[in-house]
Amino acid sequence: QVQLVESGGGLVEAGGSLRLSCAASGSIFSINAMGWYRQAPGKQRELVARITRTGNTNYVDSVKGRFTISRDTAKNTVYLQMNSLKPEDTAVYYCNVQWGRSGYDYWGQGTQVTVSS
């Protein structure tokens, strides 16, 4: 099993920045990819950014050029640097791990990001 602890959400004005962190513990050697999803009220959860074991990254089009996902393998931590935040980025952000051969999903508890206009 994998345990995920998130931090870094909060309230920021439009144009501001936040950095989310997600620390993984447990059976980390079978992690295939780590990423961030978000869910706004009344909307489906969507993938924001993901980084694979080999370092490949992908982003949803709406955050390209503004958000950067990175990792610190020594700390088993993934980060999401969010710049030029917009009100439409307001959501609960969830850390995600894809684990093992089956790609089982582990989820963090979620952290609220609110961007005021």
C-alpha positions in Angstrom: 0.0 0.0 0.0 0.9 3.6 -0.5 0.1 6.5 1.8 -0.1 10.1 0.4 0.1 13.3 2.4 -0.6 16.5 0.6 0.1 20.1 1.5 0.2 23.6 0.0 -3.3 24.5 -1.0 -4.9 27.8 0.0 -6.4 31.1 -1.2 -4.6 33.3 -3.7 -5.5 36.2 -5.9 -5.7 35.7 -9.7 -2.2 35.9 -11.1 -0.6 34.5 -8.0 1.2 31.3 -7.4 1.0 28.2 -5.1 3.0 25.1 -4.8 1.4 21.8 -3.9 3.4 18.9 -2.4 2.6 15.2 -2.1 4.8 12.9 -0.1 4.4 9.2 -0.6 5.3 6.4 1.8 4.8 2.7 1.9 5.3 0.4 -1.1 6.9 3.2 -3.2 9.0 0.9 -5.3 6.0 -0.1 -7.4 4.9 3.4 -8.2 4.5 3.9 -12.0 3.5 7.5 -12.0 2.5 10.3 -9.7 0.2 13.1 -10.6 -2.4 15.7 -9.7 -6.0 15.7 -10.4 -8.6 18.4 -9.6 -12.3 18.5 -9.1 -14.3 21.7 -9.2 -17.9 21.9 -7.8 -20.3 20.2 -10.2 -17.6 19.0 -12.5 -15.8 15.7 -13.1 -12.4 15.0 -11.7 -9.7 15.8 -14.3 -6.0 15.0 -14.7 -4.0 18.2 -14.3 -0.4 16.9 -14.6 1.5 13.6 -14.3 5.1 12.5 -14.1 6.1 8.9 -14.8 8.8 6.8 -13.2 11.1 7.7 -16.2 10.4 11.4 -15.8 8.0 11.9 -18.7 5.4 14.6 -18.0 2.0 15.5 -19.4 -0.4 18.3 -18.7 -4.0 19.2 -19.4 -4.1 21.9 -22.1 -5.6 24.5 -19.8 -2.5 24.6 -17.5 0.3 24.2 -20.0 2.9 27.0 -19.6 1.5 27.9 -16.2 1.9 24.7 -14.1 5.0 22.6 -13.6 5.1 19.1 -12.1 8.4 17.9 -10.6 9.6 15.3 -8.2 12.2 14.7 -5.6 12.9 11.0 -5.7 15.0 11.1 -2.5 12.0 12.4 -0.6 9.4 10.4 -2.6 7.6 13.7 -3.1 5.9 15.2 -6.1 5.3 18.9 -6.5 2.9 21.0 -8.6 4.1 24.6 -9.1 1.1 26.7 -10.1 1.8 30.1 -11.6 -0.5 32.7 -13.2 -3.4 31.2 -11.4 -6.9 31.9 -12.7 -10.3 31.7 -11.0 -11.1 28.7 -13.1 -8.3 26.8 -11.4 -10.3 26.8 -8.2 -10.9 23.2 -7.2 -9.9 20.5 -4.8 -6.6 19.1 -5.9 -5.8 15.4 -5.3 -2.5 13.7 -5.4 -2.6 10.4 -7.3 -0.3 7.4 -7.6 -0.6 4.7 -10.2 0.8 1.6 -8.6 1.9 -1.9 -9.7 1.2 -3.9 -12.8 -2.5 -3.2 -12.6 -2.0 0.5 -12.3 -4.0 0.7 -9.1 -4.9 4.2 -8.1 -4.1 5.6 -4.7 -5.4 9.1 -3.7 -4.5 11.8 -1.3 -7.0 13.4 0.9 -7.3 16.5 -1.3 -6.3 20.1 -0.8 -8.4 23.1 -1.6 -7.1 25.7 -4.0 -9.2 28.9 -4.3 -8.3 31.7 -6.8 -10.1 34.9 -6.3 -10.7 37.3 -9.1 
